[in-house]
Protein backbone atom coordinates (compact mmCIF):
# COMPACT_ATOMS: atom_id res chain seq x y z
CA UNK A 1 0.00 0.00 0.00
CA UNK A 2 1.45 3.35 -0.99
CA UNK A 3 1.26 6.62 0.93
CA UNK A 4 0.57 10.05 -0.51
CA UNK A 5 4.30 10.88 -0.58
CA UNK A 6 5.00 7.97 -2.95
CA UNK A 7 6.65 5.84 -0.27
CA UNK A 8 5.88 2.24 0.62
CA UNK A 9 5.37 1.12 4.19
CA UNK A 10 8.63 0.77 6.13
CA UNK A 11 8.51 -2.15 8.57
CA UNK A 12 11.52 -1.40 10.73
CA UNK A 13 11.05 -2.82 14.23
CA UNK A 14 8.66 -5.53 13.03
CA UNK A 15 9.28 -9.26 12.72
CA UNK A 16 9.73 -10.80 9.30
CA UNK A 17 6.77 -12.76 7.87
CA UNK A 18 6.50 -16.42 8.88
CA UNK A 19 6.43 -18.45 5.67
CA UNK A 20 7.97 -21.59 4.22
CA UNK A 21 10.36 -21.31 1.28
CA UNK A 22 10.39 -24.21 -1.16
CA UNK A 23 14.01 -24.56 -2.27
CA UNK A 24 15.72 -27.11 -4.49
CA UNK A 25 19.05 -28.74 -3.61
CA UNK A 26 20.46 -31.18 -6.11
CA UNK A 27 17.44 -33.39 -6.89
CA UNK A 28 15.49 -32.83 -3.69
CA UNK A 29 12.95 -30.31 -2.46
CA UNK A 30 14.04 -28.69 0.80
CA UNK A 31 11.56 -26.59 2.74
CA UNK A 32 13.01 -23.85 4.95
CA UNK A 33 10.94 -21.74 7.33
CA UNK A 34 11.67 -18.04 7.61
CA UNK A 35 12.10 -18.55 11.37
CA UNK A 36 14.79 -21.13 10.72
CA UNK A 37 16.45 -18.87 8.17
CA UNK A 38 16.68 -15.77 10.36
CA UNK A 39 16.76 -16.97 13.98
CA UNK A 40 19.90 -16.03 15.89
CA UNK A 41 21.59 -14.44 12.87
CA UNK A 42 22.27 -11.04 11.35
CA UNK A 43 21.09 -11.20 7.76
CA UNK A 44 20.92 -8.80 4.84
CA UNK A 45 18.06 -9.40 2.42
CA UNK A 46 17.77 -7.69 -0.91
CA UNK A 47 14.72 -8.37 -3.03
CA UNK A 48 14.15 -7.54 -6.65
CA UNK A 49 11.63 -7.89 -9.49
CA UNK A 50 13.10 -10.90 -11.26
CA UNK A 51 16.00 -13.23 -11.89
CA UNK A 52 18.11 -12.55 -14.99
CA UNK A 53 16.72 -9.00 -15.33
CA UNK A 54 19.27 -6.32 -16.33
CA UNK A 55 19.72 -4.19 -13.20
CA UNK A 56 19.51 -7.23 -10.95
CA UNK A 57 22.20 -9.12 -12.85
CA UNK A 58 24.54 -6.26 -13.70
CA UNK A 59 24.47 -4.27 -10.45
CA UNK A 60 22.37 -5.47 -7.54
CA UNK A 61 23.72 -9.02 -7.19
CA UNK A 62 27.38 -8.44 -8.22
CA UNK A 63 27.97 -5.57 -5.78
CA UNK A 64 26.45 -7.39 -2.80
CA UNK A 65 28.60 -10.38 -3.71
CA UNK A 66 31.73 -8.24 -3.97
CA UNK A 67 31.13 -6.50 -0.63
CA UNK A 68 30.15 -9.71 1.21
CA UNK A 69 33.57 -10.10 2.93
CA UNK A 70 33.32 -6.52 4.19
CA UNK A 71 29.81 -7.12 5.50
CA UNK A 72 31.07 -10.26 7.26
CA UNK A 73 33.82 -8.26 8.95
CA UNK A 74 31.08 -6.05 10.37
CA UNK A 75 28.87 -8.76 11.81
CA UNK A 76 26.68 -9.92 8.93
CA UNK A 77 26.24 -13.69 8.92
CA UNK A 78 24.43 -14.13 5.60
CA UNK A 79 23.29 -12.22 2.52
CA UNK A 80 20.06 -13.37 0.87
CA UNK A 81 18.85 -12.47 -2.60
CA UNK A 82 15.11 -12.98 -2.89
CA UNK A 83 12.76 -12.85 -5.85
CA UNK A 84 9.28 -14.02 -6.75
CA UNK A 85 10.65 -16.79 -8.95
CA UNK A 86 10.62 -20.56 -8.60
CA UNK A 87 13.50 -22.58 -7.18
CA UNK A 88 14.72 -23.82 -10.57
CA UNK A 89 15.00 -20.28 -11.96
CA UNK A 90 16.77 -19.00 -8.85
CA UNK A 91 19.24 -21.89 -8.88
CA UNK A 92 20.07 -21.30 -12.54
CA UNK A 93 20.49 -17.59 -11.91
CA UNK A 94 22.78 -18.26 -8.95
CA UNK A 95 24.97 -20.48 -11.14
CA UNK A 96 24.99 -17.87 -13.91
CA UNK A 97 26.02 -15.08 -11.54
CA UNK A 98 28.89 -16.98 -9.86
CA UNK A 99 27.85 -15.18 -6.68
CA UNK A 100 29.12 -17.67 -4.13
CA UNK A 101 28.81 -15.19 -1.25
CA UNK A 102 25.03 -14.91 -1.64
CA UNK A 103 22.18 -17.29 -0.83
CA UNK A 104 19.46 -17.20 -3.52
CA UNK A 105 16.00 -17.83 -2.07
CA UNK A 106 12.87 -18.38 -4.20
CA UNK A 107 9.68 -16.73 -2.98
CA UNK A 108 7.78 -18.58 -5.69
CA UNK A 109 4.28 -17.91 -4.39
CA UNK A 110 5.11 -14.38 -3.26
CA UNK A 111 4.06 -15.14 0.32
CA UNK A 112 7.05 -13.53 2.01
CA UNK A 113 6.94 -10.51 -0.29
CA UNK A 114 3.20 -10.13 0.28
CA UNK A 115 3.79 -10.32 4.02
CA UNK A 116 6.28 -7.49 3.65
CA UNK A 117 3.63 -5.41 1.87
CA UNK A 118 5.82 -5.22 -1.21
CA UNK A 119 4.10 -7.56 -3.68
CA UNK A 120 3.22 -5.40 -6.68
CA UNK A 121 1.61 -5.80 -10.10
CA UNK A 122 3.99 -5.98 -13.04
CA UNK A 123 1.26 -6.98 -15.50
CA UNK A 124 2.26 -4.20 -17.90
CA UNK A 125 5.48 -6.06 -18.73
CA UNK A 126 4.08 -9.57 -18.44
CA UNK A 127 5.59 -10.37 -15.04
CA UNK A 128 2.38 -10.68 -13.00
CA UNK A 129 2.95 -10.27 -9.26
CA UNK A 130 6.52 -9.48 -8.32
CA UNK A 131 8.56 -7.94 -5.53
CA UNK A 132 9.25 -4.23 -5.30
CA UNK A 133 12.97 -3.58 -5.05
CA UNK A 134 14.23 -3.17 -1.48
CA UNK A 135 16.91 -4.25 0.98
CA UNK A 136 16.82 -4.76 4.73
CA UNK A 137 18.99 -5.65 7.70
CA UNK A 138 17.42 -8.32 9.90
CA UNK A 139 18.67 -9.36 13.35
CA UNK A 140 17.19 -12.47 14.95
CA UNK A 141 14.08 -12.14 12.80
CA UNK A 142 13.47 -8.44 13.47
CA UNK A 143 13.83 -5.81 10.74
CA UNK A 144 16.41 -3.30 11.97
CA UNK A 145 16.80 -1.20 8.82
CA UNK A 146 14.97 -1.15 5.53
CA UNK A 147 15.71 0.66 2.28
CA UNK A 148 12.74 0.71 -0.10
CA UNK A 149 12.93 2.20 -3.56
CA UNK A 150 10.47 5.08 -4.14
CA UNK A 151 7.01 4.19 -5.39
CA UNK A 152 7.36 5.61 -8.88
CA UNK A 153 6.92 4.19 -12.36
CA UNK A 154 9.45 1.70 -13.68
CA UNK A 155 12.11 -0.05 -11.61
CA UNK A 156 13.97 2.58 -9.56
CA UNK A 157 17.35 1.58 -8.14
CA UNK A 158 18.99 4.10 -5.89
CA UNK A 159 18.72 3.16 -2.19
CA UNK A 160 18.55 -0.65 -2.02
CA UNK A 161 22.12 -1.11 -3.29
CA UNK A 162 24.96 -2.74 -1.39
CA UNK A 163 26.93 0.47 -0.83
CA UNK A 164 23.97 2.19 0.83
CA UNK A 165 23.56 -0.76 3.19
CA UNK A 166 27.27 -0.86 3.97
CA UNK A 167 27.26 2.87 4.70
CA UNK A 168 24.48 2.26 7.22
CA UNK A 169 26.24 -0.66 8.91
CA UNK A 170 29.81 0.64 8.78
CA UNK A 171 30.13 4.13 7.24
CA UNK A 172 33.92 4.13 7.58
CA UNK A 173 34.44 0.65 6.12
CA UNK A 174 37.09 0.41 3.43
CA UNK A 175 35.68 -0.74 0.10
CA UNK A 176 37.62 -3.32 -1.92
CA UNK A 177 39.50 -2.05 -4.95
CA UNK A 178 38.01 -2.60 -8.40
CA UNK A 179 40.86 -4.13 -10.40
CA UNK A 180 40.98 -5.46 -13.96
CA UNK A 181 44.08 -6.83 -15.66
CA UNK A 182 44.57 -7.57 -19.36
CA UNK A 183 46.83 -10.60 -19.85
CA UNK A 184 47.86 -13.26 -22.37
CA UNK A 185 48.79 -16.91 -21.79
CA UNK A 186 52.45 -17.54 -21.02
CA UNK A 187 53.27 -13.92 -20.16
CA UNK A 188 55.79 -13.79 -17.28
CA UNK A 189 55.09 -10.12 -16.58
CA UNK A 190 51.38 -10.90 -16.36
CA UNK A 191 52.16 -13.60 -13.81
CA UNK A 192 54.26 -11.08 -11.89
CA UNK A 193 51.48 -8.52 -11.82
CA UNK A 194 48.92 -11.10 -10.67
CA UNK A 195 51.31 -12.28 -7.94
CA UNK A 196 51.64 -8.70 -6.69
CA UNK A 197 47.87 -8.43 -6.39
CA UNK A 198 47.46 -11.83 -4.75
CA UNK A 199 50.20 -11.10 -2.21
CA UNK A 200 48.14 -8.15 -1.01
CA UNK A 201 44.88 -10.06 -0.99
CA UNK A 202 43.41 -7.95 -3.78
CA UNK A 203 40.75 -9.62 -5.92
CA UNK A 204 40.91 -8.85 -9.62
CA UNK A 205 39.17 -9.63 -12.87
CA UNK A 206 41.47 -11.11 -15.49
CA UNK A 207 40.80 -10.61 -19.20
CA UNK A 208 42.76 -13.01 -21.39
CA UNK A 209 43.85 -12.19 -24.95
CA UNK A 210 41.73 -13.83 -27.69
CA UNK A 211 39.36 -15.22 -25.07
CA UNK A 212 37.94 -12.06 -23.49
CA UNK A 213 39.38 -9.37 -25.74
CA UNK A 214 41.49 -8.72 -28.86
CA UNK A 215 44.53 -6.52 -29.37
CA UNK A 216 42.20 -3.92 -30.90
CA UNK A 217 40.28 -3.68 -27.63
CA UNK A 218 43.49 -3.21 -25.67
CA UNK A 219 44.68 -0.44 -27.97
CA UNK A 220 41.29 1.23 -27.67
CA UNK A 221 41.27 1.34 -23.88
CA UNK A 222 45.00 1.56 -23.03
CA UNK A 223 46.56 2.94 -26.19
CA UNK A 224 49.02 0.03 -26.16
CA UNK A 225 49.05 -3.61 -27.21
CA UNK A 226 51.54 -4.91 -24.65
CA UNK A 227 50.49 -6.84 -21.57
CA UNK A 228 49.82 -6.83 -18.72
CA UNK A 229 47.76 -3.69 -18.46
CA UNK A 230 46.20 -2.97 -15.07
CA UNK A 231 43.30 -0.68 -14.25
CA UNK A 232 42.32 0.21 -10.66
CA UNK A 233 39.16 2.07 -9.64
CA UNK A 234 38.75 3.51 -13.11
CA UNK A 235 42.36 4.67 -13.39
CA UNK A 236 44.97 3.31 -15.80
CA UNK A 237 48.00 1.95 -13.90
CA UNK A 238 50.02 0.10 -16.56
CA UNK A 239 52.26 -2.96 -16.45
CA UNK A 240 53.90 -4.91 -13.63
CA UNK A 241 56.54 -2.28 -12.85
CA UNK A 242 53.93 0.47 -12.85
CA UNK A 243 51.81 -1.63 -10.49
CA UNK A 244 54.76 -1.92 -8.10
CA UNK A 245 55.16 1.84 -8.20
CA UNK A 246 51.44 2.29 -7.59
CA UNK A 247 51.62 0.13 -4.47
CA UNK A 248 54.66 2.08 -3.24
CA UNK A 249 52.86 5.40 -3.74
CA UNK A 250 49.77 4.08 -1.95
CA UNK A 251 51.81 2.57 0.85
CA UNK A 252 50.28 -0.81 0.14
Secondary structure by P-SEA (a helix, b strand, c coil): ccccccccccccccccbbbbbbcccccbbbbbcccccccccbbbbbbccccccccccccaaaaaaaaaaaaaaacccbbbbbccccaaaaaaaaaaaccccbbbbbcccaaaaaaacccccccccccccccccbbbbbccccccbbbbcccccccccccccaaaaaaaacccbbbbbbbbbbbbcccaaaaaaaaaaaaacbbbbbbbccccccaaaaaaccccccccbbbccccccccaaaaaaaaaaacc
